[in-house]
Amino acid sequence: MTEYVYFIGRHGSEEGPIKIGVSGNIQSRIDQLQSFSPLRLSCLEYIEAPDGMAYEIERTLHKLARDKRIKRE
């Protein structure tokens, strides 16, 4: 199964919070997150991860952005 590291944020804008995560189905993940957000969300960018590397890539990105975290995210 192909996994992606995604960057989901406010539709049409790279301003504001960006959710970094892993999913095999990005649209399904957007739909899940959308139910909790008053803002329209979309995938701003994604990385198709090599087999077994998605969570390692995600962890590295979270470490690089740790000073920008909101509520542990």
mmJSON file of the N, C-alpha and C atoms, coordinates in Angstrom:
{"data_MODEL":{"atom_site":{
"group_PDB":["ATOM","ATOM","ATOM","ATOM","ATOM","ATOM","ATOM","ATOM","ATOM","ATOM","ATOM","ATOM","ATOM","ATOM","ATOM","ATOM","ATOM","ATOM","ATOM","ATOM","ATOM","ATOM","ATOM","ATOM","ATOM","ATOM","ATOM","ATOM","ATOM","ATOM","ATOM","ATOM","ATOM","ATOM","ATOM","ATOM","ATOM","ATOM","ATOM","ATOM","ATOM","ATOM","ATOM","ATOM","ATOM","ATOM","ATOM","ATOM","ATOM","ATOM","ATOM","ATOM","ATOM","ATOM","ATOM","ATOM","ATOM","ATOM","ATOM","ATOM","ATOM","ATOM","ATOM","ATOM","ATOM","ATOM","ATOM","ATOM","ATOM","ATOM","ATOM","ATOM","ATOM","ATOM","ATOM","ATOM","ATOM","ATOM","ATOM","ATOM","ATOM","ATOM","ATOM","ATOM","ATOM","ATOM","ATOM","ATOM","ATOM","ATOM","ATOM","ATOM","ATOM","ATOM","ATOM","ATOM","ATOM","ATOM","ATOM","ATOM","ATOM","ATOM","ATOM","ATOM","ATOM","ATOM","ATOM","ATOM","ATOM","ATOM","ATOM","ATOM","ATOM","ATOM","ATOM","ATOM","ATOM","ATOM","ATOM","ATOM","ATOM","ATOM","ATOM","ATOM","ATOM","ATOM","ATOM","ATOM","ATOM","ATOM","ATOM","ATOM","ATOM","ATOM","ATOM","ATOM","ATOM","ATOM","ATOM","ATOM","ATOM","ATOM","ATOM","ATOM","ATOM","ATOM","ATOM","ATOM","ATOM","ATOM","ATOM","ATOM","ATOM","ATOM","ATOM","ATOM","ATOM","ATOM","ATOM","ATOM","ATOM","ATOM","ATOM","ATOM","ATOM","ATOM","ATOM","ATOM","ATOM","ATOM","ATOM","ATOM","ATOM","ATOM","ATOM","ATOM","ATOM","ATOM","ATOM","ATOM","ATOM","ATOM","ATOM","ATOM","ATOM","ATOM","ATOM","ATOM","ATOM","ATOM","ATOM","ATOM","ATOM","ATOM","ATOM","ATOM","ATOM","ATOM","ATOM","ATOM","ATOM","ATOM","ATOM","ATOM","ATOM","ATOM","ATOM","ATOM","ATOM","ATOM","ATOM","ATOM","ATOM","ATOM","ATOM","ATOM","ATOM","ATOM","ATOM"],
"id":[1,2,3,4,5,6,7,8,9,10,11,12,13,14,15,16,17,18,19,20,21,22,23,24,25,26,27,28,29,30,31,32,33,34,35,36,37,38,39,40,41,42,43,44,45,46,47,48,49,50,51,52,53,54,55,56,57,58,59,60,61,62,63,64,65,66,67,68,69,70,71,72,73,74,75,76,77,78,79,80,81,82,83,84,85,86,87,88,89,90,91,92,93,94,95,96,97,98,99,100,101,102,103,104,105,106,107,108,109,110,111,112,113,114,115,116,117,118,119,120,121,122,123,124,125,126,127,128,129,130,131,132,133,134,135,136,137,138,139,140,141,142,143,144,145,146,147,148,149,150,151,152,153,154,155,156,157,158,159,160,161,162,163,164,165,166,167,168,169,170,171,172,173,174,175,176,177,178,179,180,181,182,183,184,185,186,187,188,189,190,191,192,193,194,195,196,197,198,199,200,201,202,203,204,205,206,207,208,209,210,211,212,213,214,215,216,217,218,219],
"type_symbol":["N","C","C","N","C","C","N","C","C","N","C","C","N","C","C","N","C","C","N","C","C","N","C","C","N","C","C","N","C","C","N","C","C","N","C","C","N","C","C","N","C","C","N","C","C","N","C","C","N","C","C","N","C","C","N","C","C","N","C","C","N","C","C","N","C","C","N","C","C","N","C","C","N","C","C","N","C","C","N","C","C","N","C","C","N","C","C","N","C","C","N","C","C","N","C","C","N","C","C","N","C","C","N","C","C","N","C","C","N","C","C","N","C","C","N","C","C","N","C","C","N","C","C","N","C","C","N","C","C","N","C","C","N","C","C","N","C","C","N","C","C","N","C","C","N","C","C","N","C","C","N","C","C","N","C","C","N","C","C","N","C","C","N","C","C","N","C","C","N","C","C","N","C","C","N","C","C","N","C","C","N","C","C","N","C","C","N","C","C","N","C","C","N","C","C","N","C","C","N","C","C","N","C","C","N","C","C","N","C","C","N","C","C","N","C","C","N","C","C"],
"label_atom_id":["N","CA","C","N","CA","C","N","CA","C","N","CA","C","N","CA","C","N","CA","C","N","CA","C","N","CA","C","N","CA","C","N","CA","C","N","CA","C","N","CA","C","N","CA","C","N","CA","C","N","CA","C","N","CA","C","N","CA","C","N","CA","C","N","CA","C","N","CA","C","N","CA","C","N","CA","C","N","CA","C","N","CA","C","N","CA","C","N","CA","C","N","CA","C","N","CA","C","N","CA","C","N","CA","C","N","CA","C","N","CA","C","N","CA","C","N","CA","C","N","CA","C","N","CA","C","N","CA","C","N","CA","C","N","CA","C","N","CA","C","N","CA","C","N","CA","C","N","CA","C","N","CA","C","N","CA","C","N","CA","C","N","CA","C","N","CA","C","N","CA","C","N","CA","C","N","CA","C","N","CA","C","N","CA","C","N","CA","C","N","CA","C","N","CA","C","N","CA","C","N","CA","C","N","CA","C","N","CA","C","N","CA","C","N","CA","C","N","CA","C","N","CA","C","N","CA","C","N","CA","C","N","CA","C","N","CA","C","N","CA","C","N","CA","C","N","CA","C","N","CA","C","N","CA","C"],
"label_alt_id":[null,null,null,null,null,null,null,null,null,null,null,null,null,null,null,null,null,null,null,null,null,null,null,null,null,null,null,null,null,null,null,null,null,null,null,null,null,null,null,null,null,null,null,null,null,null,null,null,null,null,null,null,null,null,null,null,null,null,null,null,null,null,null,null,null,null,null,null,null,null,null,null,null,null,null,null,null,null,null,null,null,null,null,null,null,null,null,null,null,null,null,null,null,null,null,null,null,null,null,null,null,null,null,null,null,null,null,null,null,null,null,null,null,null,null,null,null,null,null,null,null,null,null,null,null,null,null,null,null,null,null,null,null,null,null,null,null,null,null,null,null,null,null,null,null,null,null,null,null,null,null,null,null,null,null,null,null,null,null,null,null,null,null,null,null,null,null,null,null,null,null,null,null,null,null,null,null,null,null,null,null,null,null,null,null,null,null,null,null,null,null,null,null,null,null,null,null,null,null,null,null,null,null,null,null,null,null,null,null,null,null,null,null,null,null,null,null,null,null],
"label_comp_id":["MET","MET","MET","THR","THR","THR","GLU","GLU","GLU","TYR","TYR","TYR","VAL","VAL","VAL","TYR","TYR","TYR","PHE","PHE","PHE","ILE","ILE","ILE","GLY","GLY","GLY","ARG","ARG","ARG","HIS","HIS","HIS","GLY","GLY","GLY","SER","SER","SER","GLU","GLU","GLU","GLU","GLU","GLU","GLY","GLY","GLY","PRO","PRO","PRO","ILE","ILE","ILE","LYS","LYS","LYS","ILE","ILE","ILE","GLY","GLY","GLY","VAL","VAL","VAL","SER","SER","SER","GLY","GLY","GLY","ASN","ASN","ASN","ILE","ILE","ILE","GLN","GLN","GLN","SER","SER","SER","ARG","ARG","ARG","ILE","ILE","ILE","ASP","ASP","ASP","GLN","GLN","GLN","LEU","LEU","LEU","GLN","GLN","GLN","SER","SER","SER","PHE","PHE","PHE","SER","SER","SER","PRO","PRO","PRO","LEU","LEU","LEU","ARG","ARG","ARG","LEU","LEU","LEU","SER","SER","SER","CYS","CYS","CYS","LEU","LEU","LEU","GLU","GLU","GLU","TYR","TYR","TYR","ILE","ILE","ILE","GLU","GLU","GLU","ALA","ALA","ALA","PRO","PRO","PRO","ASP","ASP","ASP","GLY","GLY","GLY","MET","MET","MET","ALA","ALA","ALA","TYR","TYR","TYR","GLU","GLU","GLU","ILE","ILE","ILE","GLU","GLU","GLU","ARG","ARG","ARG","THR","THR","THR","LEU","LEU","LEU","HIS","HIS","HIS","LYS","LYS","LYS","LEU","LEU","LEU","ALA","ALA","ALA","ARG","ARG","ARG","ASP","ASP","ASP","LYS","LYS","LYS","ARG","ARG","ARG","ILE","ILE","ILE","LYS","LYS","LYS","ARG","ARG","ARG","GLU","GLU","GLU"],
"label_asym_id":["A","A","A","A","A","A","A","A","A","A","A","A","A","A","A","A","A","A","A","A","A","A","A","A","A","A","A","A","A","A","A","A","A","A","A","A","A","A","A","A","A","A","A","A","A","A","A","A","A","A","A","A","A","A","A","A","A","A","A","A","A","A","A","A","A","A","A","A","A","A","A","A","A","A","A","A","A","A","A","A","A","A","A","A","A","A","A","A","A","A","A","A","A","A","A","A","A","A","A","A","A","A","A","A","A","A","A","A","A","A","A","A","A","A","A","A","A","A","A","A","A","A","A","A","A","A","A","A","A","A","A","A","A","A","A","A","A","A","A","A","A","A","A","A","A","A","A","A","A","A","A","A","A","A","A","A","A","A","A","A","A","A","A","A","A","A","A","A","A","A","A","A","A","A","A","A","A","A","A","A","A","A","A","A","A","A","A","A","A","A","A","A","A","A","A","A","A","A","A","A","A","A","A","A","A","A","A","A","A","A","A","A","A","A","A","A","A","A","A"],
"label_entity_id":["1","1","1","1","1","1","1","1","1","1","1","1","1","1","1","1","1","1","1","1","1","1","1","1","1","1","1","1","1","1","1","1","1","1","1","1","1","1","1","1","1","1","1","1","1","1","1","1","1","1","1","1","1","1","1","1","1","1","1","1","1","1","1","1","1","1","1","1","1","1","1","1","1","1","1","1","1","1","1","1","1","1","1","1","1","1","1","1","1","1","1","1","1","1","1","1","1","1","1","1","1","1","1","1","1","1","1","1","1","1","1","1","1","1","1","1","1","1","1","1","1","1","1","1","1","1","1","1","1","1","1","1","1","1","1","1","1","1","1","1","1","1","1","1","1","1","1","1","1","1","1","1","1","1","1","1","1","1","1","1","1","1","1","1","1","1","1","1","1","1","1","1","1","1","1","1","1","1","1","1","1","1","1","1","1","1","1","1","1","1","1","1","1","1","1","1","1","1","1","1","1","1","1","1","1","1","1","1","1","1","1","1","1","1","1","1","1","1","1"],
"label_seq_id":[1,1,1,2,2,2,3,3,3,4,4,4,5,5,5,6,6,6,7,7,7,8,8,8,9,9,9,10,10,10,11,11,11,12,12,12,13,13,13,14,14,14,15,15,15,16,16,16,17,17,17,18,18,18,19,19,19,20,20,20,21,21,21,22,22,22,23,23,23,24,24,24,25,25,25,26,26,26,27,27,27,28,28,28,29,29,29,30,30,30,31,31,31,32,32,32,33,33,33,34,34,34,35,35,35,36,36,36,37,37,37,38,38,38,39,39,39,40,40,40,41,41,41,42,42,42,43,43,43,44,44,44,45,45,45,46,46,46,47,47,47,48,48,48,49,49,49,50,50,50,51,51,51,52,52,52,53,53,53,54,54,54,55,55,55,56,56,56,57,57,57,58,58,58,59,59,59,60,60,60,61,61,61,62,62,62,63,63,63,64,64,64,65,65,65,66,66,66,67,67,67,68,68,68,69,69,69,70,70,70,71,71,71,72,72,72,73,73,73],
"pdbx_PDB_ins_code":[null,null,null,null,null,null,null,null,null,null,null,null,null,null,null,null,null,null,null,null,null,null,null,null,null,null,null,null,null,null,null,null,null,null,null,null,null,null,null,null,null,null,null,null,null,null,null,null,null,null,null,null,null,null,null,null,null,null,null,null,null,null,null,null,null,null,null,null,null,null,null,null,null,null,null,null,null,null,null,null,null,null,null,null,null,null,null,null,null,null,null,null,null,null,null,null,null,null,null,null,null,null,null,null,null,null,null,null,null,null,null,null,null,null,null,null,null,null,null,null,null,null,null,null,null,null,null,null,null,null,null,null,null,null,null,null,null,null,null,null,null,null,null,null,null,null,null,null,null,null,null,null,null,null,null,null,null,null,null,null,null,null,null,null,null,null,null,null,null,null,null,null,null,null,null,null,null,null,null,null,null,null,null,null,null,null,null,null,null,null,null,null,null,null,null,null,null,null,null,null,null,null,null,null,null,null,null,null,null,null,null,null,null,null,null,null,null,null,null],
"Cartn_x":[0.848,0.0,0.886,0.583,1.32,0.882,1.844,1.545,2.111,1.422,1.806,1.996,2.959,3.09,2.399,1.363,0.552,0.726,0.391,0.368,-1.011,-1.89,-3.268,-3.437,-4.066,-4.301,-5.526,-5.662,-6.797,-6.769,-7.89,-8.008,-7.645,-6.759,-6.411,-5.416,-4.846,-3.932,-2.864,-1.656,-0.596,-0.385,-1.28,-1.255,-2.036,-1.636,-2.354,-1.765,-2.404,-1.88,-1.868,-0.873,-0.763,-0.59,-1.424,-1.381,-0.46,0.545,1.448,1.101,0.876,0.516,0.763,0.32,0.51,-0.845,-1.06,-2.289,-2.074,-2.815,-2.84,-3.882,-4.789,-5.857,-6.02,-5.407,-5.387,-6.789,-7.59,-8.936,-9.773,-9.657,-10.378,-9.937,-8.638,-8.122,-8.624,-8.675,-9.225,-10.676,-11.435,-12.841,-12.981,-12.106,-12.151,-11.857,-10.801,-10.417,-11.45,-12.059,-13.027,-14.214,-14.586,-15.746,-15.509,-14.232,-13.906,-13.454,-13.445,-12.92,-13.98,-14.103,-15.021,-14.446,-13.136,-12.473,-12.483,-12.553,-12.455,-10.996,-10.758,-9.404,-9.069,-7.772,-7.3,-5.861,-5.412,-4.029,-3.175,-2.25,-1.376,-0.207,0.219,1.347,1.392,2.054,2.244,3.535,4.028,5.213,4.804,5.04,4.817,6.032,5.804,6.908,7.35,8.663,9.142,8.593,8.481,7.934,8.519,7.62,8.013,8.663,8.726,9.439,8.519,7.222,6.306,6.374,6.347,6.332,7.668,8.746,10.059,10.156,9.656,9.633,8.763,7.581,6.677,7.345,7.985,8.671,9.74,10.511,11.559,10.968,9.893,9.245,8.679,8.092,7.57,8.699,9.841,10.988,11.461,11.503,11.947,10.989,9.709,8.699,8.234,8.971,8.498,8.228,8.931,8.706,7.419,6.766,5.52,4.292,4.467,3.367,2.241,1.032,-0.168,-0.812,-0.981,-1.612,-0.976,0.342,1.103,1.068,0.479,0.409,1.453],
"Cartn_y":[-1.192,0.0,1.245,2.16,3.419,4.317,4.911,5.875,7.236,8.255,9.624,10.403,11.293,12.283,13.517,13.975,15.07,16.346,17.446,18.773,19.339,19.31,19.763,21.097,22.023,23.34,23.992,25.27,26.04,26.079,25.76,25.723,27.084,27.072,28.289,29.184,28.725,29.564,28.721,29.218,28.558,29.259,30.167,30.845,30.018,30.115,29.426,28.059,27.315,26.003,25.019,24.159,23.093,21.781,20.826,19.497,18.618,18.041,17.098,15.712,14.77,13.432,12.404,11.187,10.063,9.438,9.096,8.412,7.678,6.625,5.929,6.524,7.334,7.97,9.401,10.327,11.718,12.327,12.062,12.653,12.17,10.904,10.377,11.095,11.349,12.058,13.489,14.159,15.514,15.49,14.529,14.415,14.245,13.43,13.249,14.557,15.237,16.491,17.588,17.575,18.609,18.623,17.468,17.409,18.169,18.472,19.205,20.637,21.057,22.382,23.259,24.512,25.434,25.954,25.779,26.232,25.135,25.521,24.536,24.108,22.802,22.256,21.625,21.606,20.894,20.46,19.567,19.11,20.151,20.75,21.77,21.14,19.979,19.266,17.871,16.953,15.618,15.023,14.04,13.29,11.825,11.195,9.758,9.095,8.428,7.894,6.526,6.292,4.94,3.951,2.7,1.667,1.734,1.838,1.809,3.075,4.134,5.348,6.502,6.372,7.492,8.049,7.174,7.663,8.263,7.758,8.345,9.755,9.916,11.235,12.189,11.716,12.549,12.987,12.061,12.394,13.453,13.309,14.276,15.654,15.706,16.998,17.626,16.81,17.337,17.889,17.224,17.74,19.071,19.186,20.43,21.589,21.279,22.316,22.398,21.796,21.698,23.05,24.104,25.42,26.085,25.469,26.018,25.175,24.197,23.301,24.018,23.529,24.008,22.786,22.817,21.708,20.365,20.288,19.065,18.585,19.328,18.919,19.663],
"Cartn_z":[0.0,0.0,0.0,-0.87,-0.934,0.209,0.886,1.938,1.56,2.027,1.726,3.022,3.017,4.077,3.509,4.19,3.661,4.472,3.821,4.43,4.133,5.124,4.947,5.664,4.969,5.553,4.945,5.219,4.725,3.201,2.595,1.139,0.543,-0.449,-1.162,-0.444,0.661,1.422,2.095,2.095,2.845,4.188,4.537,5.828,6.838,8.091,9.149,9.425,10.312,10.703,9.537,9.55,8.559,9.315,8.993,9.6,8.762,9.408,8.754,9.286,8.396,8.834,7.751,8.01,7.095,6.795,5.539,5.157,3.844,3.654,2.373,1.45,2.031,1.258,1.765,1.081,1.543,1.562,0.54,0.515,1.689,2.034,3.187,4.465,4.587,5.769,5.799,4.667,4.608,5.069,4.594,4.981,6.489,7.101,8.557,9.278,8.865,9.513,9.268,8.09,7.732,8.682,9.195,10.082,11.393,11.71,12.934,12.674,11.423,11.088,10.43,10.871,10.205,8.891,8.682,7.46,6.407,5.168,4.084,3.974,4.033,4.029,2.683,2.38,1.195,1.419,0.571,0.627,-0.087,0.66,0.088,-0.658,-0.174,-0.78,-0.18,-0.847,-0.284,-0.817,-0.089,-0.479,-0.57,-1.693,-1.787,-1.148,-0.039,0.755,0.234,0.225,-0.093,0.936,0.554,1.44,2.844,3.828,5.228,5.759,4.97,5.385,5.789,5.585,5.793,7.216,8.209,9.592,10.004,9.442,9.725,9.121,7.911,7.274,8.084,8.494,9.291,10.598,11.305,12.571,12.353,11.289,10.985,10.718,9.961,9.673,10.941,11.818,13.08,13.948,13.948,14.711,14.149,12.838,12.208,12.488,12.668,12.887,14.333,15.273,16.657,17.305,16.915,17.519,17.016,16.047,15.498,15.867,16.723,17.084,17.8,17.55,18.226,18.864,20.174,20.909,20.551,20.657,20.413,18.975,18.087,16.663,15.869],
"occupancy":[1.0,1.0,1.0,1.0,1.0,1.0,1.0,1.0,1.0,1.0,1.0,1.0,1.0,1.0,1.0,1.0,1.0,1.0,1.0,1.0,1.0,1.0,1.0,1.0,1.0,1.0,1.0,1.0,1.0,1.0,1.0,1.0,1.0,1.0,1.0,1.0,1.0,1.0,1.0,1.0,1.0,1.0,1.0,1.0,1.0,1.0,1.0,1.0,1.0,1.0,1.0,1.0,1.0,1.0,1.0,1.0,1.0,1.0,1.0,1.0,1.0,1.0,1.0,1.0,1.0,1.0,1.0,1.0,1.0,1.0,1.0,1.0,1.0,1.0,1.0,1.0,1.0,1.0,1.0,1.0,1.0,1.0,1.0,1.0,1.0,1.0,1.0,1.0,1.0,1.0,1.0,1.0,1.0,1.0,1.0,1.0,1.0,1.0,1.0,1.0,1.0,1.0,1.0,1.0,1.0,1.0,1.0,1.0,1.0,1.0,1.0,1.0,1.0,1.0,1.0,1.0,1.0,1.0,1.0,1.0,1.0,1.0,1.0,1.0,1.0,1.0,1.0,1.0,1.0,1.0,1.0,1.0,1.0,1.0,1.0,1.0,1.0,1.0,1.0,1.0,1.0,1.0,1.0,1.0,1.0,1.0,1.0,1.0,1.0,1.0,1.0,1.0,1.0,1.0,1.0,1.0,1.0,1.0,1.0,1.0,1.0,1.0,1.0,1.0,1.0,1.0,1.0,1.0,1.0,1.0,1.0,1.0,1.0,1.0,1.0,1.0,1.0,1.0,1.0,1.0,1.0,1.0,1.0,1.0,1.0,1.0,1.0,1.0,1.0,1.0,1.0,1.0,1.0,1.0,1.0,1.0,1.0,1.0,1.0,1.0,1.0,1.0,1.0,1.0,1.0,1.0,1.0,1.0,1.0,1.0,1.0,1.0,1.0,1.0,1.0,1.0,1.0,1.0,1.0],
"B_iso_or_equiv":[0.0,0.0,0.0,0.0,0.0,0.0,0.0,0.0,0.0,0.0,0.0,0.0,0.0,0.0,0.0,0.0,0.0,0.0,0.0,0.0,0.0,0.0,0.0,0.0,0.0,0.0,0.0,0.0,0.0,0.0,0.0,0.0,0.0,0.0,0.0,0.0,0.0,0.0,0.0,0.0,0.0,0.0,0.0,0.0,0.0,0.0,0.0,0.0,0.0,0.0,0.0,0.0,0.0,0.0,0.0,0.0,0.0,0.0,0.0,0.0,0.0,0.0,0.0,0.0,0.0,0.0,0.0,0.0,0.0,0.0,0.0,0.0,0.0,0.0,0.0,0.0,0.0,0.0,0.0,0.0,0.0,0.0,0.0,0.0,0.0,0.0,0.0,0.0,0.0,0.0,0.0,0.0,0.0,0.0,0.0,0.0,0.0,0.0,0.0,0.0,0.0,0.0,0.0,0.0,0.0,0.0,0.0,0.0,0.0,0.0,0.0,0.0,0.0,0.0,0.0,0.0,0.0,0.0,0.0,0.0,0.0,0.0,0.0,0.0,0.0,0.0,0.0,0.0,0.0,0.0,0.0,0.0,0.0,0.0,0.0,0.0,0.0,0.0,0.0,0.0,0.0,0.0,0.0,0.0,0.0,0.0,0.0,0.0,0.0,0.0,0.0,0.0,0.0,0.0,0.0,0.0,0.0,0.0,0.0,0.0,0.0,0.0,0.0,0.0,0.0,0.0,0.0,0.0,0.0,0.0,0.0,0.0,0.0,0.0,0.0,0.0,0.0,0.0,0.0,0.0,0.0,0.0,0.0,0.0,0.0,0.0,0.0,0.0,0.0,0.0,0.0,0.0,0.0,0.0,0.0,0.0,0.0,0.0,0.0,0.0,0.0,0.0,0.0,0.0,0.0,0.0,0.0,0.0,0.0,0.0,0.0,0.0,0.0,0.0,0.0,0.0,0.0,0.0,0.0],
"pdbx_formal_charge":[null,null,null,null,null,null,null,null,null,null,null,null,null,null,null,null,null,null,null,null,null,null,null,null,null,null,null,null,null,null,null,null,null,null,null,null,null,null,null,null,null,null,null,null,null,null,null,null,null,null,null,null,null,null,null,null,null,null,null,null,null,null,null,null,null,null,null,null,null,null,null,null,null,null,null,null,null,null,null,null,null,null,null,null,null,null,null,null,null,null,null,null,null,null,null,null,null,null,null,null,null,null,null,null,null,null,null,null,null,null,null,null,null,null,null,null,null,null,null,null,null,null,null,null,null,null,null,null,null,null,null,null,null,null,null,null,null,null,null,null,null,null,null,null,null,null,null,null,null,null,null,null,null,null,null,null,null,null,null,null,null,null,null,null,null,null,null,null,null,null,null,null,null,null,null,null,null,null,null,null,null,null,null,null,null,null,null,null,null,null,null,null,null,null,null,null,null,null,null,null,null,null,null,null,null,null,null,null,null,null,null,null,null,null,null,null,null,null,null],
"auth_seq_id":[1,1,1,2,2,2,3,3,3,4,4,4,5,5,5,6,6,6,7,7,7,8,8,8,9,9,9,10,10,10,11,11,11,12,12,12,13,13,13,14,14,14,15,15,15,16,16,16,17,17,17,18,18,18,19,19,19,20,20,20,21,21,21,22,22,22,23,23,23,24,24,24,25,25,25,26,26,26,27,27,27,28,28,28,29,29,29,30,30,30,31,31,31,32,32,32,33,33,33,34,34,34,35,35,35,36,36,36,37,37,37,38,38,38,39,39,39,40,40,40,41,41,41,42,42,42,43,43,43,44,44,44,45,45,45,46,46,46,47,47,47,48,48,48,49,49,49,50,50,50,51,51,51,52,52,52,53,53,53,54,54,54,55,55,55,56,56,56,57,57,57,58,58,58,59,59,59,60,60,60,61,61,61,62,62,62,63,63,63,64,64,64,65,65,65,66,66,66,67,67,67,68,68,68,69,69,69,70,70,70,71,71,71,72,72,72,73,73,73],
"auth_comp_id":["MET","MET","MET","THR","THR","THR","GLU","GLU","GLU","TYR","TYR","TYR","VAL","VAL","VAL","TYR","TYR","TYR","PHE","PHE","PHE","ILE","ILE","ILE","GLY","GLY","GLY","ARG","ARG","ARG","HIS","HIS","HIS","GLY","GLY","GLY","SER","SER","SER","GLU","GLU","GLU","GLU","GLU","GLU","GLY","GLY","GLY","PRO","PRO","PRO","ILE","ILE","ILE","LYS","LYS","LYS","ILE","ILE","ILE","GLY","GLY","GLY","VAL","VAL","VAL","SER","SER","SER","GLY","GLY","GLY","ASN","ASN","ASN","ILE","ILE","ILE","GLN","GLN","GLN","SER","SER","SER","ARG","ARG","ARG","ILE","ILE","ILE","ASP","ASP","ASP","GLN","GLN","GLN","LEU","LEU","LEU","GLN","GLN","GLN","SER","SER","SER","PHE","PHE","PHE","SER","SER","SER","PRO","PRO","PRO","LEU","LEU","LEU","ARG","ARG","ARG","LEU","LEU","LEU","SER","SER","SER","CYS","CYS","CYS","LEU","LEU","LEU","GLU","GLU","GLU","TYR","TYR","TYR","ILE","ILE","ILE","GLU","GLU","GLU","ALA","ALA","ALA","PRO","PRO","PRO","ASP","ASP","ASP","GLY","GLY","GLY","MET","MET","MET","ALA","ALA","ALA","TYR","TYR","TYR","GLU","GLU","GLU","ILE","ILE","ILE","GLU","GLU","GLU","ARG","ARG","ARG","THR","THR","THR","LEU","LEU","LEU","HIS","HIS","HIS","LYS","LYS","LYS","LEU","LEU","LEU","ALA","ALA","ALA","ARG","ARG","ARG","ASP","ASP","ASP","LYS","LYS","LYS","ARG","ARG","ARG","ILE","ILE","ILE","LYS","LYS","LYS","ARG","ARG","ARG","GLU","GLU","GLU"],
"auth_asym_id":["A","A","A","A","A","A","A","A","A","A","A","A","A","A","A","A","A","A","A","A","A","A","A","A","A","A","A","A","A","A","A","A","A","A","A","A","A","A","A","A","A","A","A","A","A","A","A","A","A","A","A","A","A","A","A","A","A","A","A","A","A","A","A","A","A","A","A","A","A","A","A","A","A","A","A","A","A","A","A","A","A","A","A","A","A","A","A","A","A","A","A","A","A","A","A","A","A","A","A","A","A","A","A","A","A","A","A","A","A","A","A","A","A","A","A","A","A","A","A","A","A","A","A","A","A","A","A","A","A","A","A","A","A","A","A","A","A","A","A","A","A","A","A","A","A","A","A","A","A","A","A","A","A","A","A","A","A","A","A","A","A","A","A","A","A","A","A","A","A","A","A","A","A","A","A","A","A","A","A","A","A","A","A","A","A","A","A","A","A","A","A","A","A","A","A","A","A","A","A","A","A","A","A","A","A","A","A","A","A","A","A","A","A","A","A","A","A","A","A"],
"auth_atom_id":["N","CA","C","N","CA","C","N","CA","C","N","CA","C","N","CA","C","N","CA","C","N","CA","C","N","CA","C","N","CA","C","N","CA","C","N","CA","C","N","CA","C","N","CA","C","N","CA","C","N","CA","C","N","CA","C","N","CA","C","N","CA","C","N","CA","C","N","CA","C","N","CA","C","N","CA","C","N","CA","C","N","CA","C","N","CA","C","N","CA","C","N","CA","C","N","CA","C","N","CA","C","N","CA","C","N","CA","C","N","CA","C","N","CA","C","N","CA","C","N","CA","C","N","CA","C","N","CA","C","N","CA","C","N","CA","C","N","CA","C","N","CA","C","N","CA","C","N","CA","C","N","CA","C","N","CA","C","N","CA","C","N","CA","C","N","CA","C","N","CA","C","N","CA","C","N","CA","C","N","CA","C","N","CA","C","N","CA","C","N","CA","C","N","CA","C","N","CA","C","N","CA","C","N","CA","C","N","CA","C","N","CA","C","N","CA","C","N","CA","C","N","CA","C","N","CA","C","N","CA","C","N","CA","C","N","CA","C","N","CA","C","N","CA","C","N","CA","C","N","CA","C","N","CA","C"],
"pdbx_PDB_model_num":[1,1,1,1,1,1,1,1,1,1,1,1,1,1,1,1,1,1,1,1,1,1,1,1,1,1,1,1,1,1,1,1,1,1,1,1,1,1,1,1,1,1,1,1,1,1,1,1,1,1,1,1,1,1,1,1,1,1,1,1,1,1,1,1,1,1,1,1,1,1,1,1,1,1,1,1,1,1,1,1,1,1,1,1,1,1,1,1,1,1,1,1,1,1,1,1,1,1,1,1,1,1,1,1,1,1,1,1,1,1,1,1,1,1,1,1,1,1,1,1,1,1,1,1,1,1,1,1,1,1,1,1,1,1,1,1,1,1,1,1,1,1,1,1,1,1,1,1,1,1,1,1,1,1,1,1,1,1,1,1,1,1,1,1,1,1,1,1,1,1,1,1,1,1,1,1,1,1,1,1,1,1,1,1,1,1,1,1,1,1,1,1,1,1,1,1,1,1,1,1,1,1,1,1,1,1,1,1,1,1,1,1,1,1,1,1,1,1,1]
}}}
